[in-house]
């Protein structure tokens, strides 16, 4: 799938990993098992792993479409925390890794999310793919495919193009759209009617006849159950990587889990004869 020449942006929608304000559902205060500092440290390593995947994805996109432009943005709020993020990424990705920063603004999450797209389109970007910082298993090729689908779907479309990837709880882990796509995100995340984000965006796309591609689900980490799932998955990825070429490993997250000494345990299964659930008609 060849991408046409255009100016594209990959955005990482995030906030600075601070104790007490980041991943609080993982902390004891909200029923989790981590301290506030541990939760912030966890988000820091996942954020950096996602950024690493983003850099590699942009390299792949530039190789495939050398005439197109691909830039990396960090979108965050409040503005006072931006220097922390700049210092974090500068320390971790030295040597010319270019990142631009914007401050998203609004009264709720919907407005912040929309504003970050508006700013990028106002800068002349034709297509924007947005991901979050708590998706440490996201692969560079996955992000690249989002740009590929936007380029493919918008051909002959008067309504732009949309690319979505689900996450658990009917949310979204990736949202990509072109400048001509009629989506403003009002009522998508901050929804008083109980409509999940994935359903809300799908409904908008159907009503406005927006060509849409749905990629495979990526899972984020908000709860201890999510964290347990992540630990099991990245452990399996690390093992498979010895035999399966191309596995993208979240090395910082793997190291943090090992250092924290976290292991996954599930309740033991009780002995049970499955035939006991069968109604014997004979």
Phi, psi and omega per residue, in radians:
X1 nan 1.808 -3.049
X2 -1.501 2.312 3.141
X3 -1.572 2.410 3.094
X4 -1.397 2.829 -3.109
X5 -1.169 2.298 3.122
X6 -2.909 3.009 3.100
X7 -1.802 2.075 -2.990
X8 -2.181 2.658 3.117
X9 -2.298 2.380 2.963
X10 -1.869 2.128 -3.090
X11 -2.002 2.458 3.060
X12 -1.929 1.916 -3.049
X13 -1.590 1.973 -2.940
X14 -2.677 -3.026 2.945
X15 -2.513 2.918 -3.095
X16 -1.209 2.380 -3.139
X17 -1.273 1.606 -3.110
X18 -1.991 2.446 3.083
X19 -1.107 2.310 3.105
X20 1.619 -0.254 3.124
X21 -2.214 -0.117 -3.081
X22 -2.063 2.262 3.106
X23 0.896 0.816 -3.064
X24 -1.187 -0.397 3.136
X25 -1.233 -0.184 3.063
X26 -1.550 -0.115 -3.033
X27 -1.646 2.830 -3.137
X28 -1.036 -0.514 -3.136
X29 -1.053 -0.509 -3.103
X30 -2.080 0.464 3.045
X31 1.606 0.044 3.114
X32 -1.542 -2.943 -3.081
X33 -2.065 -0.059 -3.095
X34 -1.688 2.674 2.972
X35 -1.318 2.918 3.120
X36 -1.077 -0.672 3.129
X37 -1.208 -0.700 3.106
X38 -1.088 -0.712 3.123
X39 -1.104 -0.714 3.106
X40 -1.165 -0.716 3.112
X41 -1.108 -0.690 3.097
X42 -1.071 -0.815 -3.132
X43 -1.132 -0.601 3.122
X44 -1.042 -0.796 -3.090
X45 -1.252 -0.643 3.097
X46 -1.168 -0.693 3.118
X47 -1.035 -0.760 -3.137
X48 -1.218 -0.623 3.078
X49 -1.154 -0.700 3.090
X50 -1.108 -0.732 3.106
X51 -1.077 -0.682 3.091
X52 -1.071 -0.736 3.085
X53 -1.140 -0.641 3.136
X54 -1.117 -0.789 3.117
X55 -1.025 -0.767 -3.138
X56 -1.169 -0.676 3.112
X57 -1.058 -0.738 -3.140
X58 -1.164 -0.604 3.057
X59 -1.075 -0.764 3.127
X60 -1.106 -0.731 3.138
X61 -1.124 -0.714 3.135
X62 -1.174 -0.609 3.088
X63 -1.157 -0.682 -3.105
X64 -1.316 -0.641 -3.107
X65 -2.303 1.308 -3.045
X66 -1.114 -0.323 3.122
X67 -1.473 -0.177 3.139
X68 -1.670 2.776 3.097
X69 -1.807 2.440 3.124
X70 -2.359 2.024 -3.104
X71 -2.100 2.706 -3.070
X72 -1.981 2.235 3.137
X73 -2.160 2.512 2.931
X74 -1.882 2.122 3.103
X75 -1.921 2.197 -3.075
X76 -2.589 2.961 3.045
X77 -2.699 2.594 -0.020
X78 -1.385 2.977 -3.115
X79 -1.069 -0.527 -3.099
X80 -1.117 -0.380 -3.119
X81 -1.603 -0.137 -3.081
X82 -1.057 -0.697 3.104
X83 -1.019 -0.579 3.099
X84 -1.111 -0.763 3.135
X85 -1.152 -0.732 3.124
X86 -1.051 -0.742 3.133
X87 -1.160 -0.695 -3.140
X88 -1.063 -0.858 -3.091
X89 -1.281 -0.593 3.115
X90 -1.131 -0.647 3.136
X91 -1.249 -0.614 -3.040
X92 -1.531 -0.523 -3.087
X93 -2.197 1.167 3.124
X94 -1.343 3.043 3.015
X95 1.470 0.637 2.988
X96 1.623 0.224 3.061
X97 -1.294 1.916 -3.026
X98 -1.505 2.183 3.036
X99 -2.311 2.344 3.007
X100 -1.849 2.682 -3.050
X101 -2.172 2.430 3.016
X102 -2.311 2.724 3.088
X103 -1.901 2.030 3.109
X104 -1.477 2.517 -3.056
X105 -2.295 2.686 3.099
X106 2.822 3.105 -3.134
X107 -1.615 -0.340 3.118
X108 -2.621 3.136 -3.060
X109 -1.060 -0.719 3.136
X110 -0.971 -0.815 -3.094
X111 -1.199 -0.685 3.086
X112 -1.085 -0.774 -3.107
X113 -1.125 -0.791 3.126
X114 -1.111 -0.718 -3.086
X115 -1.091 -0.627 -3.117
X116 -1.189 -0.638 3.033
X117 -1.156 -0.790 -3.115
X118 -0.985 -0.773 -3.133
X119 -1.073 -0.716 -3.115
X120 -1.244 -0.699 3.085
X121 -1.166 -0.629 3.083
X122 -1.110 -0.421 3.102
X123 -1.471 0.013 3.072
X124 1.705 0.149 3.114
X125 -1.332 2.387 -3.083
X126 -1.506 -0.663 -3.121
X127 -2.346 2.443 3.133
X128 -2.288 2.240 3.018
X129 -1.981 2.235 -3.078
X130 -2.068 2.367 3.068
X131 -2.312 2.895 3.113
X132 -1.790 2.983 -3.066
X133 -1.564 0.006 -3.115
X134 -1.969 0.704 3.129
X135 -2.147 1.065 -2.974
X136 -1.121 -0.305 3.135
X137 -1.604 0.036 -3.133
X138 -1.120 2.421 -3.070
X139 -1.825 2.593 3.123
X140 -0.978 -0.713 -3.123
X141 -1.132 -0.515 3.101
X142 -1.140 -0.803 3.110
X143 -1.118 -0.722 3.118
X144 -1.027 -0.714 -3.130
X145 -1.110 -0.534 3.102
X146 -1.082 -0.779 3.089
X147 -1.134 -0.670 3.126
X148 -1.070 -0.764 -3.120
X149 -1.190 -0.644 3.080
X150 -1.061 -0.776 3.132
X151 -1.111 -0.672 -3.109
X152 -1.258 -0.781 -3.021
X153 -1.250 -0.538 -3.062
X154 -1.341 -0.180 3.115
X155 -1.075 2.071 3.135
X156 1.328 0.105 -3.119
X157 -1.672 2.373 3.049
X158 -1.609 -0.075 -3.060
X159 -2.107 0.483 3.099
X160 1.189 -2.576 -3.123
X161 -2.759 2.686 -3.097
X162 -2.391 2.399 3.039
X163 -2.204 2.288 -3.134
X164 -2.222 2.583 2.924
X165 -2.291 2.252 -3.140
X166 -1.309 2.878 2.828
X167 -2.292 -3.078 -3.105
X168 -1.150 2.858 -3.139
X169 1.090 0.507 3.069
X170 1.054 0.502 3.048
X171 -1.614 -2.930 3.107
X172 -2.240 2.482 -3.140
X173 -1.886 -0.336 3.110
X174 -2.556 2.376 3.051
X175 -2.356 2.114 3.085
X176 -2.165 2.445 3.100
X177 -2.685 2.832 3.090
X178 -1.732 2.925 -3.063
X179 -1.086 -0.457 -3.104
X180 -1.537 0.008 -3.067
X181 -1.365 2.138 -3.085
X182 -1.426 1.235 3.092
X183 -2.255 2.241 3.112
X184 -2.067 -0.046 3.042
X185 1.235 0.123 3.081
X186 -1.123 2.157 3.131
X187 1.358 0.168 -3.122
X188 -1.424 -0.924 -3.124
X189 -1.715 -0.674 3.109
X190 -1.694 1.405 -2.994
X191 -1.977 2.100 -3.103
X192 -1.485 -0.106 -3.125
X193 -1.726 0.020 3.117
X194 1.388 0.321 3.108
X195 -1.504 2.214 -3.125
X196 -1.215 2.722 -3.046
X197 -1.036 -0.750 -3.126
X198 -1.100 -0.747 3.105
X199 -1.155 -0.689 -3.139
X200 -1.089 -0.800 -3.129
X201 -1.203 -0.662 3.088
X202 -1.101 -0.716 3.117
X203 -1.109 -0.726 3.094
X204 -1.087 -0.777 -3.121
X205 -1.103 -0.707 3.139
X206 -1.184 -0.759 -3.102
X207 -1.160 -0.580 -3.066
X208 -1.811 0.154 3.062
X209 0.960 0.872 3.117
X210 -1.627 2.100 3.065
X211 -1.019 2.285 -2.993
X212 -2.338 2.445 2.990
X213 -2.029 2.416 3.100
X214 -1.970 2.043 3.090
X215 -1.557 2.983 -3.133
X216 -1.178 2.700 -3.061
X217 -1.171 2.503 2.972
X218 -2.085 2.510 -3.112
X219 -1.861 2.393 3.033
X220 -1.705 -3.129 -3.057
X221 -2.239 1.869 3.101
X222 -2.064 -0.562 -3.038
X223 -2.093 2.970 3.092
X224 -1.111 -0.593 3.072
X225 -1.098 -0.732 3.070
X226 -1.070 -0.732 -3.119
X227 -1.128 -0.733 3.103
X228 -1.067 -0.739 3.101
X229 -1.074 -0.768 3.135
X230 -1.050 -0.795 -3.106
X231 -1.045 -0.749 3.126
X232 -1.147 -0.724 -3.090
X233 -1.177 -0.822 -3.095
X234 -1.230 -0.459 3.018
X235 -1.140 -0.746 3.091
X236 -1.151 -0.673 3.112
X237 -1.091 -0.738 -3.134
X238 -1.079 -0.714 3.106
X239 -1.195 -0.813 -3.107
X240 -1.111 -0.517 -3.127
X241 -1.061 -0.371 3.093
X242 -1.257 -0.318 -3.044
X243 -2.187 -0.298 -2.999
X244 -2.027 1.739 -3.108
X245 -1.046 2.497 3.039
X246 1.629 -0.027 3.109
X247 -1.208 2.192 3.139
X248 -1.597 1.981 -3.046
X249 -1.738 2.315 3.040
X250 -1.394 1.462 -2.951
X251 -1.092 -0.684 -3.113
X252 -1.170 -0.701 3.127
X253 -1.177 -0.717 3.071
X254 -1.015 -0.793 -3.123
X255 -1.145 -0.679 -3.140
X256 -1.139 -0.755 3.120
X257 -1.059 -0.768 3.132
X258 -1.119 -0.768 -3.122
X259 -1.156 -0.643 3.136
X260 -1.313 -0.256 3.135
X261 1.229 0.501 -3.104
X262 -1.449 2.362 3.071
X263 -2.316 2.756 -3.118
X264 -1.757 2.263 3.059
X265 -2.270 2.399 3.074
X266 -2.057 2.700 3.107
X267 -1.033 2.377 3.138
X268 -1.122 2.515 3.093
X269 -1.279 2.376 3.049
X270 -1.389 2.593 3.117
X271 -1.097 2.271 -3.016
X272 -2.630 2.303 3.088
X273 -1.611 1.909 -3.089
X274 -1.043 -0.379 -3.139
X275 -1.203 -0.287 3.113
X276 -1.200 -0.278 3.123
X277 -1.603 -0.029 -3.103
X278 -1.722 2.231 3.125
X279 -1.313 2.004 -3.107
X280 -1.375 1.921 -3.131
X281 -1.644 -0.037 -3.054
X282 -1.743 nan nan
